[in-house]
Amino acid sequence: MSERKVLNKYYPPDFDPLKIPRLRLPKDRQYTVRLMAPCNMRCKTCGEYIYKGKKFNARKETVQNEDYLGIKVFRFYIKCPRCLAEITFKTDPANSDYIVEHGATRNFQALKLAEEAAEREAKEEEEEEKNNPMKLLEKRTKASKQEMDLIEALEDLKDLNKRQANVNFDDMLGRYAAEREAMLQKQEEDDEKFIASVFGKNEGATVKRIIEDSDEDSGEEVSKKPKTTYEKPTDILAENYSLQPAKTTSHSTAPGSSVKSSCSKAALAGLVRPKGSGASGGGGTAPQAPSSSNTAQLAPPSSTGLSLLGTYSASDESSSD
């Protein structure tokens, strides 16, 4: 079995390379190569879009009598994948690009066309200046006029800077700060006047605050008031019931406490008057009133609320008869 990749070839002993005839091939011969589309293009025949990078089996040839700095220019022939129309493009070593010659139009080259147009205009102007002296003189006149305008604008800027240099910015900032402080002070005065008008005088009369007593003073006053205690709820209805003031925590008593207790005793003593046995007999002499010293020593009569109610009912019946 022979080798798949031949590395060495057999040369017989009588081999003479001079006896091998040379091939007479034309200079514009074509080669079949495999390549990719160098740019996006559109077929002129059917309108098919060919994107950049699509692979083709192309024919390659060397362009005669055309080169750039000794670099040869090559032309490629491809066919449209839809209508099989022939499309040709060649290399452009001057711009490191490709030029579509026939059968298609290149897409997305607006910038390139604009740059080419600008270059053509610049070249035309240069040629016209070289051939037409009046055009050159007109260009020089425009340049001198533009230079004069620039000088005038520069002088105006210098004058403006000189005028601004005379202005003292520190004084301006100081005035601004003083005005700001005056405005703040005026606002504070207005606020004080408003507060005085609301919380100060009301129609010519001064509004005074009520001085509130502390908790200690109020506690002392409450403790000074005498407290009365009753053994039963009905004891208040009993006649000549002696009120017993409650013991206070403080030793000092108010000066008007004795007067108030005596008044309350006198008022309560006259509320209830039970009917006595001596009142039913007629023509009897009235009993002698006990002295003030004896009344103080006498104990209150043992009378209950039920007995008092009974006397009230008896008195009502007698009055109705």
C-alpha positions as CSV (number, residue, x, y, z in Angstrom):
1,M,0.0,0.0,0.0
2,S,1.4,3.4,-1.0
3,E,1.7,6.3,1.3
4,R,-1.1,8.7,1.5
5,K,1.2,11.7,1.7
6,V,4.3,11.3,-0.4
7,L,7.3,12.9,1.3
8,N,10.1,11.6,-0.9
9,K,10.1,11.1,-4.6
10,Y,12.2,8.8,-6.6
11,Y,14.7,10.3,-9.0
12,P,16.4,7.9,-11.4
13,P,20.1,8.1,-11.9
14,D,19.8,9.3,-15.4
15,F,17.5,12.3,-14.4
16,D,18.4,15.5,-16.2
17,P,16.2,18.6,-15.3
18,L,17.4,20.4,-18.5
19,K,15.6,17.8,-20.6
20,I,12.2,18.7,-19.0
21,P,10.3,21.1,-21.3
22,R,9.1,24.4,-19.9
23,L,5.4,25.2,-20.0
24,R,4.4,28.2,-22.1
25,L,1.5,29.7,-20.1
26,P,-0.1,33.0,-20.8
27,K,0.5,35.9,-18.4
28,D,-3.2,36.6,-17.9
29,R,-4.0,33.0,-17.0
30,Q,-6.7,32.3,-14.4
31,Y,-6.6,30.2,-11.2
32,T,-9.5,28.7,-9.3
33,V,-9.4,29.8,-5.7
34,R,-11.7,29.6,-2.7
35,L,-12.4,32.9,-1.1
36,M,-15.0,35.0,1.0
37,A,-16.8,38.1,-0.1
38,P,-14.8,41.1,1.1
39,C,-17.7,43.4,1.7
40,N,-21.5,43.5,1.7
41,M,-22.8,43.9,-1.8
42,R,-26.1,43.6,-3.8
43,C,-26.5,41.9,-7.1
44,K,-27.7,44.3,-9.9
45,T,-29.5,41.6,-11.8
46,C,-31.8,40.0,-9.2
47,G,-31.2,42.3,-6.1
48,E,-29.9,39.5,-3.9
49,Y,-27.9,40.7,-0.9
50,I,-24.5,39.1,-0.4
51,Y,-23.1,39.5,3.1
52,K,-19.5,39.9,4.0
53,G,-17.8,36.5,4.6
54,K,-19.9,34.4,2.3
55,K,-17.7,31.7,0.6
56,F,-17.4,31.4,-3.2
57,N,-15.4,29.3,-5.7
58,A,-13.8,32.2,-7.6
59,R,-11.4,32.7,-10.5
60,K,-8.4,34.8,-9.9
61,E,-6.3,36.7,-12.5
62,T,-3.5,39.3,-12.4
63,V,-4.5,42.7,-13.8
64,Q,-2.1,43.8,-16.5
65,N,-0.3,47.1,-16.6
66,E,-1.7,48.1,-13.2
67,D,0.2,48.0,-9.9
68,Y,0.8,50.2,-6.8
69,L,4.4,50.7,-5.7
70,G,5.4,47.4,-7.3
71,I,2.4,45.5,-5.7
72,K,0.3,43.6,-8.2
73,V,-3.4,44.0,-8.5
74,F,-5.6,40.9,-8.7
75,R,-9.2,40.6,-10.0
76,F,-11.7,38.0,-8.9
77,Y,-14.8,36.6,-10.6
78,I,-17.7,35.1,-8.6
79,K,-21.3,34.2,-9.4
80,C,-24.5,35.4,-7.7
81,P,-25.9,32.5,-5.5
82,R,-29.4,33.2,-6.8
83,C,-29.2,34.2,-10.5
84,L,-25.6,33.0,-11.3
85,A,-24.8,36.4,-12.7
86,E,-21.1,37.2,-12.8
87,I,-19.7,39.7,-10.3
88,T,-16.1,41.0,-10.4
89,F,-14.1,43.0,-7.9
90,K,-10.3,43.7,-7.6
91,T,-7.9,44.6,-4.9
92,D,-7.0,48.2,-3.9
93,P,-3.6,48.2,-2.3
94,A,-3.5,52.0,-2.1
95,N,-6.4,52.1,0.4
96,S,-6.1,48.5,1.7
97,D,-9.5,47.7,0.4
98,Y,-11.5,46.2,-2.5
99,I,-13.3,47.8,-5.4
100,V,-16.5,46.3,-6.9
101,E,-16.2,46.6,-10.6
102,H,-19.1,44.9,-12.3
103,G,-22.4,43.1,-11.5
104,A,-23.0,44.4,-8.0
105,T,-23.1,47.5,-5.9
106,R,-21.3,47.9,-2.5
107,N,-23.4,48.7,0.6
108,F,-22.6,50.9,3.6
109,Q,-19.9,53.0,1.9
110,A,-21.5,56.5,2.3
111,L,-18.5,57.6,4.5
112,K,-16.1,56.3,2.0
113,L,-17.8,58.1,-0.9
114,A,-17.8,61.4,1.1
115,E,-14.1,61.1,1.8
116,E,-13.4,60.4,-1.9
117,A,-15.5,63.4,-3.0
118,A,-13.6,65.7,-0.5
119,E,-10.3,64.5,-1.8
120,R,-11.3,65.1,-5.4
121,E,-12.4,68.6,-4.6
122,A,-9.1,69.4,-2.8
123,K,-7.1,68.1,-5.8
124,E,-9.2,70.2,-8.2
125,E,-8.6,73.3,-6.1
126,E,-4.9,72.8,-6.1
127,E,-4.8,72.3,-9.8
128,E,-7.0,75.3,-10.4
129,E,-4.7,77.5,-8.2
130,K,-1.7,76.3,-10.1
131,N,-3.3,77.1,-13.5
132,N,-5.3,80.2,-12.5
133,P,-3.3,83.1,-10.8
134,M,-6.5,85.1,-10.1
135,K,-7.9,82.2,-8.1
136,L,-4.7,82.2,-6.0
137,L,-4.9,85.9,-5.4
138,E,-8.6,85.6,-4.3
139,K,-7.6,82.9,-1.9
140,R,-4.9,85.0,-0.4
141,T,-7.3,88.0,0.0
142,K,-9.8,85.8,1.9
143,A,-7.0,84.5,4.2
144,S,-5.8,88.0,5.0
145,K,-9.4,89.2,5.8
146,Q,-9.9,86.2,8.1
147,E,-6.7,86.9,9.9
148,M,-7.7,90.5,10.5
149,D,-11.1,89.4,11.9
150,L,-9.3,87.1,14.3
151,I,-7.0,90.0,15.5
152,E,-10.0,92.3,16.1
153,A,-11.8,89.6,18.1
154,L,-8.6,89.1,20.2
155,E,-8.4,92.8,20.9
156,D,-12.0,92.9,22.0
157,L,-11.3,90.1,24.4
158,K,-8.3,91.9,25.8
159,D,-10.4,95.1,26.4
160,L,-13.0,93.0,28.2
161,N,-10.5,91.4,30.5
162,K,-9.1,94.9,31.4
163,R,-12.5,96.2,32.3
164,Q,-13.2,93.1,34.5
165,A,-9.8,93.5,36.1
166,N,-10.9,96.8,37.7
167,V,-13.8,95.1,39.5
168,N,-13.0,94.1,43.1
169,F,-14.8,90.8,43.7
170,D,-14.0,90.9,47.5
171,D,-16.1,94.1,47.9
172,M,-18.9,92.5,45.9
173,L,-18.9,89.4,48.1
174,G,-18.8,91.6,51.3
175,R,-21.8,93.6,50.1
176,Y,-23.7,90.5,49.3
177,A,-23.0,89.1,52.8
178,A,-24.1,92.3,54.5
179,E,-27.3,92.4,52.5
180,R,-28.0,88.8,53.5
181,E,-27.4,89.5,57.2
182,A,-29.7,92.5,57.1
183,M,-32.4,90.5,55.4
184,L,-32.1,87.7,58.1
185,Q,-32.2,90.2,60.9
186,K,-35.3,91.9,59.4
187,Q,-37.0,88.5,59.2
188,E,-36.2,87.8,62.9
189,E,-37.6,91.2,63.9
190,D,-40.8,90.5,62.0
191,D,-41.1,87.1,63.6
192,E,-40.7,88.7,67.1
193,K,-43.3,91.3,66.4
194,F,-45.8,88.7,65.2
195,I,-45.2,86.6,68.3
196,A,-45.6,89.6,70.6
197,S,-48.9,90.5,68.8
198,V,-50.2,87.0,69.4
199,F,-49.0,86.1,72.9
200,G,-48.4,89.7,74.2
201,K,-51.1,92.3,74.7
202,N,-54.7,91.6,73.8
203,E,-56.7,94.8,73.1
204,G,-54.6,96.9,75.5
205,A,-54.8,94.3,78.4
206,T,-51.8,92.4,79.4
207,V,-52.3,88.6,79.5
208,K,-50.7,87.2,82.6
209,R,-49.9,83.6,83.2
210,I,-51.5,81.7,86.1
211,I,-48.9,80.6,88.5
212,E,-49.5,77.0,89.1
213,D,-48.9,75.7,92.7
214,S,-46.4,72.9,93.1
215,D,-47.5,69.4,94.1
216,E,-46.0,69.8,97.6
217,D,-48.2,72.9,98.4
218,S,-51.3,71.3,97.2
219,G,-50.6,68.2,99.2
220,E,-50.1,70.3,102.4
221,E,-53.4,72.1,101.8
222,V,-55.3,68.9,101.3
223,S,-53.7,67.4,104.4
224,K,-54.8,70.5,106.5
225,K,-58.5,69.9,105.7
226,P,-60.2,68.1,108.6
227,K,-61.7,64.7,107.9
228,T,-64.7,63.3,109.7
229,T,-65.2,59.6,110.3
230,Y,-68.5,57.8,110.9
231,E,-69.0,54.4,112.4
232,K,-72.2,53.8,110.5
233,P,-73.9,55.5,107.5
234,T,-76.8,56.6,109.6
235,D,-74.7,58.3,112.3
236,I,-75.1,61.6,110.5
237,L,-78.9,61.5,111.3
238,A,-78.3,61.1,115.0
239,E,-78.9,64.2,117.2
240,N,-75.9,65.7,119.0
241,Y,-73.5,63.4,117.2
242,S,-70.0,64.6,117.9
243,L,-67.9,64.8,114.8
244,Q,-64.5,63.3,115.2
245,P,-61.8,64.9,113.0
246,A,-59.3,62.5,111.4
247,K,-55.7,62.5,112.5
248,T,-53.5,64.3,110.0
249,T,-49.9,63.5,109.3
250,S,-48.8,67.1,109.9
251,H,-48.9,68.6,113.4
252,S,-49.8,72.1,112.1
253,T,-53.5,72.9,111.6
254,A,-55.1,75.6,109.6
255,P,-56.3,78.6,111.5
256,G,-59.9,78.3,110.1
257,S,-60.3,74.6,110.8
258,S,-61.9,74.9,114.3
259,V,-64.4,77.4,113.0
260,K,-65.4,75.2,110.1
261,S,-65.8,72.1,112.4
262,S,-68.0,74.0,114.9
263,C,-70.2,75.4,112.1
264,S,-70.7,71.9,110.6
265,K,-71.6,70.5,114.1
266,A,-74.2,73.2,114.6
267,A,-75.8,72.7,111.2
268,L,-76.0,68.9,111.7
269,A,-77.4,69.1,115.2
270,G,-80.5,71.0,114.0
271,L,-81.3,68.6,111.2
272,V,-83.1,65.9,113.3
273,R,-85.4,66.6,116.3
274,P,-86.9,63.3,117.7
275,K,-90.2,63.6,119.6
276,G,-89.5,63.3,123.4
277,S,-91.8,61.9,126.1
278,G,-92.0,65.2,127.9
279,A,-93.6,66.9,124.9
280,S,-96.8,64.7,125.0
281,G,-97.8,65.9,128.6
282,G,-99.5,69.2,128.8
283,G,-99.0,72.0,131.3
284,G,-95.6,70.8,132.4
285,T,-92.8,73.0,133.1
286,A,-90.0,72.9,130.5
287,P,-86.9,71.1,131.6
288,Q,-83.9,73.1,132.5
289,A,-81.4,73.4,129.7
290,P,-78.1,71.8,130.6
291,S,-75.1,74.0,130.8
292,S,-72.4,74.1,128.1
293,S,-70.0,72.4,130.4
294,N,-72.4,69.5,131.1
295,T,-73.3,69.0,127.4
296,A,-69.7,68.5,126.5
297,Q,-69.4,65.7,129.0
298,L,-72.7,63.9,128.1
299,A,-72.5,61.0,125.7
300,P,-74.6,60.9,122.6
301,P,-78.0,59.1,123.0
302,S,-78.0,55.5,121.8
303,S,-80.5,56.0,119.0
304,T,-80.5,54.0,115.7
305,G,-81.7,54.9,112.2
306,L,-84.7,52.6,112.5
307,S,-86.0,54.4,115.7
308,L,-85.6,57.7,114.0
309,L,-87.6,56.6,111.0
310,G,-90.3,55.3,113.3
311,T,-90.6,58.7,115.0
312,Y,-90.8,60.4,111.6
313,S,-93.7,58.1,110.6
314,A,-95.5,58.8,113.9
315,S,-95.1,62.5,113.5
316,D,-96.5,62.3,109.9
317,E,-99.6,60.4,111.1
318,S,-100.3,62.8,113.9
319,S,-100.1,65.7,111.5
320,S,-102.5,64.1,109.1
321,D,-105.1,63.5,111.9
